[in-house]
Amino acid sequence: MEDFFPAAGYWKEKRPSKQPKTGYSAIYFEKDNGSVPHRTNRREDRQTNTTVTSSLPIGRGTTEQVLAMKLMAEKAVTTPGYKCHLMLMDMSKAFDRVDRYMMMEDLKRILEEDELHLVKILIEDVKLTIKINNQTGRSFTTNIGTPQGDCLSPILFTLYLANAMKEYAGDNESASQYAADETEMRDSKDEFGDRYVRESEGNERKDKTTDRKKEDNSENRKEENHKTLPPHLRDHCYSKLQSTGSLIQMQYADDIGWLGMNCSHRIEQTKKEIPDILSKRNLIINEAKTEEYIIEKGGDQEWSKCKYLGTRLDTKEDITSRKRRANNAIKSIEHITKDRRIGVDLKMRAFNAYVASIFLYNSETWTISKTTANTIDSFHRRLLRYAVNIRYPAKISNEKLYKLTKEKPWSQVIKQRRLRFTGHVLRLPEETPVRQALSEYQRPLKRPRGAPKFTWQKNIDNDLRSIGMSFDEARIVSKDRKEWRIRIGRAS
């Protein structure tokens, strides 16, 4: 037995109520002579086109992207002479500028004819009407852009943008390139983009017949390079240049950005090339919304307030923002928390859905000291008392509060989430942005004077030490997802 739903445009197959709800198979549509698709009995499995790169590839979730940026920002502010250049681009009227013909050409490479026909029905001859107050204008047909408010439109635009960015990735063989050649870096005058490697004093000059003019040019170049050296290195005999700059492309849905480590000149080059590449697909960069930050030790702190994918790059700023949002969220459910007819279990379900989910968003990326952890737990207990309607002068101990609400301190929850997410990161391919950022973050550099600062790496090392594991061991154990879950389950 089957029913047809004309508004939705699909058939729903009914099953006997006693039959277990397993073994569902998808129902596909085929293109008919008319504009309405009809159902086909074809149920065989179709082979997936593995040659097409997804517009949301592996390792490109919000948490992975945010962690990559936070790692590079932390390394820049804790390492002298290290500079991180962050550029975030936004597009003007993005959905309204999609070229439908080019989008359909992109979809032809990954969809079958019946699926392509369904998408064509959605975006072809779309009629819009403008309504102001109670007056409705005449309908008009659009021939560009994707329909606003449709759940499929963001996916179509993401694919459309990803294919546009492929052209840039094609020109630059890798989104992250290391160790540019010596000549290229000599031409760039980035103060921190060059690292000088000391040559052995006992090496003899290989070419004794070098022209005098070339020797003079070499001496002049050394003098120029000597001026770009940091003050504490100018008394040493460094002569050979080697680049350690790297560029990581950050792309998530319609947000595109770049992280440049000691390579500001490549960021500037990208800034000039991207508008021309996107213009081929009728996309325009909104320069007013484009953000650029230079992150370095002792530099401007404007980057700490940068908001990327809903998270601020600085942990303290992000926690402060999350506290404010959590306070507003719990006030919005006062009709639940103050109602004496509602039990504690139902109140806690509402609390975790509306409040905890907001505060703990991307908490896996936070660098939390013991003092910060105690502050978070104190804030958590205050919210719990508010949620179960225990207010002054009524009192309850912390232990009884956790037992009543069946909650764990948020510091322990964040620790579990951080360990679980670390295993996920270590399982990702090396070419993903967060793995590239982690490799660059862990690259050893000279430590500055003074007591070492508490960093994300130390946070993770302390977490792993509590379960009897080192970071090198974690790289191996994390490959086995089941074993990793068992091991991190011991963390308290």
C-alpha positions in Angstrom: 0.0 0.0 0.0 1.3 3.4 -0.8 0.3 7.1 -0.6 1.2 10.0 -2.8 1.9 13.4 -1.2 1.5 16.0 -4.0 2.8 18.9 -1.9 6.1 17.1 -1.2 6.3 15.4 -4.5 7.1 11.9 -3.3 5.6 8.5 -2.5 5.6 7.1 1.0 5.5 3.3 1.2 3.5 1.9 4.1 4.6 -1.2 6.0 2.7 -3.4 8.4 2.9 -2.2 12.0 4.2 -5.6 13.2 7.1 -5.6 10.8 10.3 -4.4 12.4 11.5 -1.0 11.1 14.7 -2.3 9.5 15.9 -2.8 6.0 14.4 0.4 4.5 15.6 1.1 1.0 15.6 4.4 -0.8 13.0 5.2 -3.5 14.5 6.8 -6.6 12.8 8.9 -9.3 13.4 8.8 -13.0 12.8 11.6 -15.5 9.6 11.2 -17.5 8.4 13.1 -20.6 6.5 15.5 -18.4 7.8 17.7 -15.6 6.6 15.4 -12.8 8.8 12.5 -11.9 7.4 9.0 -11.3 8.6 6.3 -9.1 10.7 3.5 -10.3 11.1 0.0 -8.8 14.9 0.2 -9.1 16.4 -0.5 -5.7 19.8 -1.8 -6.5 22.7 -0.2 -4.8 24.5 2.4 -6.9 28.3 2.9 -7.0 29.5 6.1 -5.4 31.7 8.3 -7.6 34.8 8.4 -5.5 36.7 10.7 -7.8 34.6 13.7 -6.9 35.8 15.7 -3.9 33.1 16.7 -1.5 32.3 20.3 -0.8 32.6 19.5 2.9 35.7 17.2 2.9 36.8 15.2 5.8 38.3 17.2 8.7 36.5 20.4 7.8 34.0 20.5 10.6 33.6 23.7 12.7 35.7 22.3 15.6 38.5 21.2 13.4 38.7 24.6 11.7 38.5 26.5 15.0 41.3 24.4 16.6 43.6 25.0 13.6 43.3 28.7 14.0 43.7 28.6 17.8 46.8 26.5 17.6 48.5 28.9 15.2 47.4 31.9 17.2 48.7 30.4 20.4 52.1 29.6 18.8 52.4 33.1 17.4 51.7 34.8 20.8 54.1 32.5 22.7 57.0 32.4 20.3 59.2 35.5 19.7 59.8 36.3 16.0 56.9 34.2 14.8 54.1 35.9 12.9 50.6 34.5 11.9 48.6 36.3 9.3 44.9 35.5 9.3 42.6 36.5 6.4 38.8 35.8 6.4 36.8 36.6 3.3 33.1 37.0 2.9 31.0 37.2 -0.3 28.4 39.8 -1.2 24.9 38.4 -1.9 26.4 34.9 -2.2 23.2 32.8 -2.8 21.8 35.4 -5.3 24.8 35.3 -7.5 25.0 31.6 -8.3 25.1 30.9 -12.0 22.5 28.1 -12.4 24.0 26.8 -15.7 27.4 26.4 -14.2 25.9 24.8 -11.1 24.0 22.2 -13.1 27.2 21.4 -15.0 28.9 20.7 -11.6 26.0 18.5 -10.5 26.1 16.5 -13.8 29.5 15.1 -12.6 28.1 13.7 -9.4 24.4 13.1 -9.8 22.4 10.7 -12.0 19.8 11.9 -14.4 16.8 11.3 -12.1 18.4 13.2 -9.3 19.5 16.0 -11.5 15.9 16.3 -12.7 14.7 16.9 -9.2 17.2 19.6 -8.6 16.3 21.2 -11.9 12.7 21.4 -10.8 13.7 23.2 -7.6 15.8 25.9 -9.3 14.3 26.3 -12.7 11.7 29.1 -13.4 11.5 30.1 -9.7 8.8 32.7 -9.2 9.2 35.2 -6.4 6.7 37.7 -4.9 7.4 40.7 -2.7 5.1 41.5 0.1 5.2 44.8 2.0 2.8 45.0 4.9 -0.5 43.8 3.4 0.3 44.6 -0.2 1.6 41.9 -2.5 3.4 42.7 -5.8 3.3 40.8 -9.0 5.3 37.6 -9.2 8.4 37.5 -11.4 10.7 34.7 -12.6 14.4 34.5 -11.5 17.1 33.0 -13.7 20.0 33.4 -11.3 20.8 32.3 -7.7 19.4 29.6 -5.5 16.1 29.8 -3.7 16.4 31.5 -0.3 15.1 29.6 2.7 15.3 26.2 1.0 17.1 23.5 2.9 19.0 22.3 -0.3 20.2 25.8 -1.2 23.1 25.9 1.3 24.4 22.5 0.0 24.2 23.6 -3.6 26.0 26.9 -2.8 28.7 25.0 -0.8 29.3 22.7 -3.8 29.4 25.7 -6.2 31.9 27.5 -4.1 34.1 24.4 -3.5 34.4 24.0 -7.3 35.3 27.6 -7.7 38.1 27.2 -5.1 39.3 24.1 -6.9 40.6 26.4 -9.6 42.7 28.2 -7.0 43.9 24.9 -5.5 44.8 23.8 -9.0 47.0 26.8 -9.6 48.6 26.2 -6.2 49.4 22.5 -6.1 48.9 22.4 -2.3 46.9 24.7 -0.1 49.8 24.4 2.4 53.3 24.7 0.9 56.5 24.5 3.0 60.0 25.6 2.4 59.8 27.8 -0.7 63.0 28.0 -2.6 65.8 30.3 -1.5 65.5 32.7 -4.4 61.8 33.4 -3.8 62.4 34.2 -0.2 65.3 36.5 -0.9 62.9 38.5 -3.1 60.4 38.7 -0.3 61.1 41.2 2.5 59.0 39.6 5.2 61.0 40.3 8.4 60.0 37.1 10.1 59.5 35.0 7.0 63.2 34.0 6.7 65.3 31.8 8.9 69.0 31.9 8.6 71.0 28.7 8.9 74.6 28.8 10.1 77.2 27.4 7.8 80.2 25.5 9.1 83.3 27.8 9.7 85.6 25.1 8.3 84.0 24.9 4.8 86.2 26.2 2.1 85.0 28.4 -0.7 84.0 26.0 -3.5 84.3 28.4 -6.4 87.6 30.4 -6.3 87.1 31.7 -9.8 84.0 33.7 -9.0 83.8 37.1 -10.7 84.5 40.1 -8.5 81.2 41.6 -9.4 79.3 38.6 -8.1 81.2 38.8 -4.9 80.2 42.4 -4.3 76.6 41.5 -5.0 76.8 38.7 -2.5 78.3 41.0 0.2 75.5 43.5 -0.4 72.9 40.9 -0.1 74.4 39.7 3.2 74.3 43.2 4.5 70.6 43.5 3.6 69.8 40.2 5.2 71.7 41.1 8.3 69.5 44.2 8.7 66.3 42.0 8.7 67.6 39.7 11.4 66.2 40.0 14.9 68.5 42.0 17.2 69.6 39.0 19.3 70.8 37.2 16.1 72.8 40.0 14.4 76.1 39.1 16.1 76.2 35.7 14.6 77.5 34.6 11.2 74.4 33.5 9.4 74.6 33.6 5.6 72.2 31.1 4.0 68.5 31.7 3.8 65.9 29.0 4.2 62.1 29.5 4.3 59.9 28.0 7.0 56.7 29.8 6.0 53.5 27.8 5.4 50.0 28.7 4.1 46.9 26.8 5.2 43.6 27.2 3.3 40.6 27.3 5.7 37.3 26.6 4.0 34.0 25.7 5.6 30.7 26.0 3.7 30.6 29.7 2.5 33.4 30.8 4.8 36.8 30.9 3.2 40.0 32.0 4.9 43.8 31.5 5.0 46.3 31.1 7.7 49.8 32.3 6.8 52.7 31.5 9.1 55.7 33.7 8.4 54.5 34.3 4.8 52.6 37.6 4.6 53.7 38.1 1.0 51.7 34.9 0.0 48.6 36.2 1.8 48.8 39.4 -0.2 49.2 37.4 -3.4 46.2 35.3 -2.5 44.2 38.4 -1.7 44.8 39.6 -5.2 44.2 36.3 -7.0 41.0 35.1 -5.3 38.6 37.9 -6.5 39.5 37.2 -10.1 39.0 33.4 -9.7 35.6 33.8 -8.0 34.4 36.4 -10.5 34.5 33.7 -13.2 31.6 32.2 -11.3 29.8 35.5 -10.8 30.9 35.7 -7.1 32.0 38.9 -5.6 34.1 39.4 -2.4 32.6 41.8 0.1 35.7 43.9 1.0 33.8 45.6 3.9 33.4 42.2 5.6 36.9 40.9 4.9 38.9 40.6 8.1 42.7 40.6 8.4 44.7 40.1 11.6 48.4 40.0 12.3 49.1 37.8 15.3 52.5 38.0 17.0 54.0 38.2 20.5 53.6 41.7 21.9 51.5 42.8 19.0 47.9 44.0 18.6 45.3 42.0 20.5 42.4 42.7 18.1 42.6 39.1 16.9 41.4 37.8 20.3 37.9 39.2 19.6 37.8 37.6 16.1 34.7 35.4 15.7 35.1 32.4 13.4 32.3 29.9 13.0 30.7 31.0 16.2 33.8 30.9 18.3 36.2 33.6 19.4 39.9 32.7 18.9 41.0 33.7 22.4 39.9 31.2 25.1 39.2 33.8 27.7 37.1 35.9 25.3 35.2 32.9 24.2 34.4 31.7 27.7 33.2 35.2 28.7 31.0 35.2 25.6 29.6 31.7 26.3 28.8 32.7 29.9 26.7 35.6 28.7 24.9 33.5 26.2 24.2 30.7 28.8 22.8 33.3 31.2 20.4 34.6 28.5 19.5 31.0 27.6 18.5 29.9 31.1 16.5 33.0 31.6 14.5 32.1 28.5 13.3 28.9 30.1 12.2 30.3 33.4 8.7 29.1 32.8 10.2 25.5 33.1 12.7 26.0 35.9 10.2 27.8 38.2 7.3 25.4 37.6 7.0 23.2 40.7 4.9 20.7 38.7 7.8 19.8 36.5 10.3 17.2 37.9 14.0 17.6 38.1 14.7 15.1 35.3 12.6 17.1 32.8 14.2 20.4 34.0 17.7 18.9 33.4 16.7 17.8 30.0 15.7 21.3 29.1 18.9 22.6 30.8 21.2 20.4 28.7 19.3 21.2 25.5 19.1 25.0 25.9 21.9 26.0 28.2 24.7 23.3 28.3 24.8 23.0 24.5 25.4 26.7 24.2 28.2 27.0 26.8 30.1 23.8 25.7 30.1 24.6 22.0 33.6 24.0 20.7 34.9 23.7 24.3 37.2 21.0 23.1 39.5 23.7 21.7 39.8 25.7 25.0 43.1 25.9 26.8 42.0 25.6 30.4 44.2 25.9 33.5 43.1 24.7 37.0 42.0 28.2 37.9 39.8 28.5 34.8 38.4 25.0 35.4 37.3 26.0 38.9 35.7 29.2 37.6 33.8 27.1 35.0 32.6 24.6 37.6 31.5 27.4 39.9 29.5 29.0 37.1 28.0 25.6 36.2 26.8 25.0 39.8 25.2 28.4 39.9 23.2 27.6 36.7 22.2 24.2 38.2 20.8 25.8 41.3 18.9 28.2 39.1 17.6 25.3 36.9 16.2 23.3 39.9 14.9 26.5 41.5 17.1 26.4 44.6 17.6 30.0 45.6 18.6 32.0 48.6 18.0 31.5 51.5 17.7 27.8 50.5 21.0 26.0 50.5 22.4 22.8 49.1 26.0 21.4 49.1 27.8 20.9 45.9 27.9 17.2 46.3 24.2 16.9 46.9 23.6 19.3 43.9 25.5 17.0 41.5 23.7 14.0 42.9 20.3 15.6 42.6 20.8 16.7 39.0 22.9 13.7 38.0 25.4 16.0 36.4 29.2 16.0 36.3 31.3 19.1 36.7 31.8 20.8 33.4 35.6 20.7 33.8 35.4 16.9 33.6 33.0 17.0 30.7 35.3 19.3 28.8 38.3 17.0 29.6 36.4 14.0 28.2 35.4 15.9 25.1 38.9 17.2 24.6 40.4 13.7 24.8 37.8 12.3 22.5 38.3 15.1 20.0 42.1 14.7 20.1 41.8 11.1 19.0 39.6 12.3 16.2 42.2 14.8 15.1 45.0 12.2 15.2 43.0 9.9 12.9 42.5 12.6 10.3 44.6 12.6 7.1 47.8 14.6 7.1 46.5 17.0 4.4 43.6 18.3 6.4 44.0 21.9 7.8 43.9 20.9 11.5 46.7 18.3 11.0 48.8 20.8 9.0 48.3 23.3 11.8 49.1 20.6 14.5 52.4 19.7 12.7 53.4 23.4 12.4 52.3 24.0 16.1 54.5 21.1 17.3 57.5 22.1 15.2 60.2 22.9 17.8 61.4 26.5 18.0 63.6 28.4 20.5 61.7 29.0 23.7 61.6 32.6 25.0 62.9 33.6 28.4 60.9 33.2 31.5 58.4 30.7 32.8 56.7 28.7 30.1 53.1 29.6 29.5 50.3 27.1 29.8 49.4 26.0 26.3 47.1 23.6 24.5 49.9 21.1 24.3 50.4 21.1 28.0 46.7 20.8 28.6 46.5 17.7 26.4 49.7 16.2 28.0 48.2 16.6 31.5 45.0 14.9 30.3 46.9 12.0 28.7 49.1 11.7 31.8 46.0 11.1 33.9 45.2 8.0 31.9 48.9 6.9 31.8 49.6 7.8 28.2 52.0 10.1 26.4 51.2 12.1 23.2 53.4 9.7 21.1 51.5 6.7 22.4 48.2 8.5 21.8 49.1 8.8 18.1 49.2 5.0 17.9 46.3 4.1 20.2 43.9 6.6 18.6 44.0 4.7 15.3 41.9 2.0 17.1 38.7 3.9 17.8 37.3 1.3 20.2 40.5 1.1 22.2 40.7 4.8 22.4 37.2 5.1 23.8 38.1 2.6 26.5 41.3 4.4 27.4 39.8 7.9 27.7 36.8 6.5 29.6 39.2 6.2 32.6 39.8 9.9 32.7 38.0 11.6 35.6 
